[in-house]
Amino acid sequence: MGESDQEVASIDPLVLGELLKCAANNLWLGIILFGSDRRVIFCNPRYREMYALSPDQVHPGTPIKDLIEHRLKLGLSIGGEAGAYVRARTEGSVVSEQTVQQFADGRIIAYTIHPLPDGGGMATHEDITEREELSRRLQERNFQFDIAINNMSHGLCFFSADHRLVVCNTHFIEMYGLPPDRVRPGTPLQEILDLRYEVGSVPAMTREEYAKWRTDVAMSAEAMDRIVEMQNGRTFKIRHRPMPDLGWVATHEDITEQRKAELQIAHMAHHDALTDLANRALLGQRLKQALEQGGMFAIHHVDLDKFKAVNDTLGHQAGDILLQDVSRRLKQLARDSDTVARMGGDEFVILQTPISDSSEADLLARDVVRTLSAPFGLDGHQTIAGASIGIAIAPGDGSTPEQLLHNADLALYRAKSDGRGMHCFFEPAMGEEAQSRRGLEQDLRNGLAAGQFELHYQPVVKTDGGDISGFEALIRWRHPGRGLVAPNSFIPLAEEIGLIVPIGEWVIRQACATASRWPNHLHVAVNISAVQFRQPGLTEVIVGALAASGLDPRRLEIEITESVLLQDRNGTLTTLHQLRALGIKVAMDDFGTGYSSLTYLQCFPFDKIKIDRSFVSGVENNAASLSIVRAVAALARGMGMTTTAEGVETEEQRDRIAAEGCTEMQGYLFSPPLPALEIERRFLSAEAAPAMPHRFAAA
C-alpha cells in the first residue's frame, strides 16, 4: 500500500463519505446512482438543476422510471414510442450506453450509463449545448471560408515555412491548369512547379531559372508584386506577402484581357463613350495647353433646348441617337485645331482655338445655333433639338480652365433665361447676378426652416348668385429684408433646386388644416407643380395632410397645369386616378396656354377647367378672347366639368363671363388673396354679412 493509499485509509469513513459527496455535489456533471431495483440511491444538485427537479421530485427511493418520463415531458427527442423507450431503460440488466440527447428547447445533453457490480448503475449527464453550438459555428465558418476563397476572382495559395502548401483555392488550380488531385495540403512547392512545367503555365524561363527566382521570392521577407508573362500567352499579376512564421501567401490575378484592353482604356479615359467626343478630362488638358500657349481662344458651352422632351416622348434610345447626330454636326463645324467635348447629358463644349477676335466666336456660335435648329430624323420621327450657347473669351474672361468654364456657364444661363435658341457672351455683371441668385437660394432654404412662408386665400365665387364656393391657397414669402414676396419671384428657383417639394408639402398640410375650420360646403384649392408630381409619395403626403387635419377629401381640390402631364404621363395619370378615387377634385389650371390641352381632357376626366387670365382680360374688347371663353365654357359643359374664370377685375368682365356660361369666377373684383384670419373675419364670420353670408352681391 502506497503512502497516499495509507492516508486515505486513515480517514474516517464517514468523513471520507462526506468529502466524496461534497465533490459530487460540486461537479459540472449531473450524476445519479441507482440500485438494481431501478430506484435512486444518490442524485447531485447539478442533475436536479439540469432537469428542473425539486428535492421532493428526486430523492433516494425515487423510481428511475419517473425521471425518464419527466425528461420525456421536457421534450426529449427519441426515435420510437415512449413506452418502449422507458421499458428499455428500466427492465433487464444495466448496460453501458453513451448517447447524445436533444430536447425541444434546444439543449443537448451527453448521457452516459456505467453498470455497477451490484446490478445498479451510475448515469452522468453533461450539458454540451454550448460546445455543440461552438462546433457548429466553427464548421459553418470553415464552410464560409471555403466558399469565400473559392469564389475569389484571384487565385490564392498559402505556403508554410518549409515550402509546403497549406491551402489554395480552386481558381489557383484552374489558372495554372493543375490536376486537382495532385495539389493538396502538404504538397511541396517544387512539385507544384514541376506540374506547371508539364502544362506550360510558366514564364519564358528555363526550369532552373524559374525555380531559383521562385525560391528567392519565397525566402524573401519583403512583400513583392510582379507581372509575369506565361509561355501559354496568359499574363498574371502575382502579389507575394511574407508571413511572420516565414511562410507566405500569394494572390494570382489573370490580367491578360486587361493588358489587351490598355490602349482602348486609354482612349476611353479621354473620350465620351456614346459620342466619341473628347470628355471633360481631355478638354481640361486642352484648355490648360491653350492657356500655356497664350493667345486668344473661345469656350462655347452648348446646351440642347429640347433634349428632355425627346427623351420623355421618344425614349432614351432616340435621345442617344440625337446626341450622336448633334456630335457629328458639331464636329463638322469645328476646325482641326478646335476641340469638341461632351460634358455629360445634353451639354457640349467647343474649344475654339486660336481666334483673332470675338467676331470669330460670334460666327461659330451662330452656325451652331442654326445647324442644331435644323430637324433631326430619329427612327422615323422628326424633331427639333435647338441650342443655347454661353461664350467665354480667353484670356480676358479667365486665367484658369475652371474659371473659363464657369463664366461660359454663366453666359449660358443668361442665354437660356433670355428665351433659348440664342448665344450670349460672358459679362462681369453675370457673376454678380449668379452671386445674388445663390444668396436668394440660401435665403429660400433658410426661409422654409424659419417658417417665413404663409398662405393667402382668394375667394372662388359662383356666377349664379355670387356665393363663395371655396378659396384658392396662394403661397407668399415674408422675407425679412424684401418684405412680402410674390410666388413668381421664387417658385421657379424653388423648382429648379428641388425645394418646391418640401415647400409644396407644407402648403398642402397648411391649406388642409386651415380649411378644416371653415363651413363644410367650402373647398380649398392647392396648386401642385410638375416637380412635385415627379417625386414618389405625393399621394401619401396628401392623404397624411387630410388625416392630420380631418378635412373631408371632397373639400380638397388640386390644380395642375398640362406640364404635369408632359413627363411620365402614365405615372401621372395613375396618381391622378388614385386621388380622384379618394374623392379629391382635380382641376386643369391655365387652360389654353399650352399645346395639348384638349388631348389631356380626353385622357383624364378633370372636374374643373380654369380659364387663364390672359383670355379673361380681353373679353371686354377682344372678340377672339371672348370666343375662346365661350368655347371653353361650352366644352366644359359638354364634358360635365365646371369652369372657373381667373383674373376677373371689372364688372363688365364679370357680366360677360357669366353670360358665356362659366360656372365660377375668381379675381380682384371680388377680393385679392388675403391671410386666413382676414378671410375668416371678412367672409366667414357671422358678423361679416348677416343677410347674405359667404356671398358677393351681383351688382
Sequence and secondary structure as in RCSB ss.txt:
>XXXX:A:sequence
MGESDQEVASIDPLVLGELLKCAANNLWLGIILFGSDRRVIFCNPRYREMYALSPDQVHPGTPIKDLIEHRLKLG
LSIGGEAGAYVRARTEGSVVSEQTVQQFADGRIIAYTIHPLPDGGGMATHEDITEREELSRRLQERNFQFDIAIN
NMSHGLCFFSADHRLVVCNTHFIEMYGLPPDRVRPGTPLQEILDLRYEVGSVPAMTREEYAKWRTDVAMSAEAMD
RIVEMQNGRTFKIRHRPMPDLGWVATHEDITEQRKAELQIAHMAHHDALTDLANRALLGQRLKQALEQGGMFAIH
HVDLDKFKAVNDTLGHQAGDILLQDVSRRLKQLARDSDTVARMGGDEFVILQTPISDSSEADLLARDVVRTLSAP
FGLDGHQTIAGASIGIAIAPGDGSTPEQLLHNADLALYRAKSDGRGMHCFFEPAMGEEAQSRRGLEQDLRNGLAA
GQFELHYQPVVKTDGGDISGFEALIRWRHPGRGLVAPNSFIPLAEEIGLIVPIGEWVIRQACATASRWPNHLHVA
VNISAVQFRQPGLTEVIVGALAASGLDPRRLEIEITESVLLQDRNGTLTTLHQLRALGIKVAMDDFGTGYSSLTY
LQCFPFDKIKIDRSFVSGVENNAASLSIVRAVAALARGMGMTTTAEGVETEEQRDRIAAEGCTEMQGYLFSPPLP
ALEIERRFLSAEAAPAMPHRFAAA
>XXXX:A:secstr
  HHHHHHHHS HHHHHHHHHHHHHT SSEEEEE TTSBEEEE HHHHHHTT  TTTS TT BHHHHHHHHHHTT
B  SS HHHHHHHTTSS    EEEEEEBTTS EEEEEEEE TTS EEEEEEE HHHHHHHHHHHHHHHHHHHHHH
T SSEEEEE TTSBEEEE HHHHHHTT  GGG  TT BHHHHHHHHHHHT SBSS HHHHHHHHHHHHH SS EE
EEEEBTTS EEEEEEEE TTS EEEEEEE HHHHHTHHHHHHHTTB TTT  B HHHHHHHHHHHHHH S EEEE
EEEESSHHHHHHHH HHHHHHHHHHHHHHHHHHS TT EEEEEETTEEEEEE   SSHHHHHHHHHHHHHHHHS 
EEETTEEE   EEEEEEEETTT SSHHHHHHHHHHHHHHHHHTTSSSEEE  HHHHHHHHHHHHHHHHHHHHHHH
T EEEEEEEEEETTT BEEEEEEEEEEEETTTEEE GGGTHHHHHHTTTHHHHHHHHHHHHHHHHTTS TT EEE
EE  HHHHHSTTHHHHHHHHHHHHT  GGGEEEEE THHHHSSHHHHHHHHHHHHHTT EEEEEEETSSS HHHH
HHHS  SEEEE HHHHTTTTT HHHHHHHHHHHHHHHHTT EEEE    SHHHHHHHHHTT SEE STTT   EE
HHHHIIIIISTTT SSSTTB    
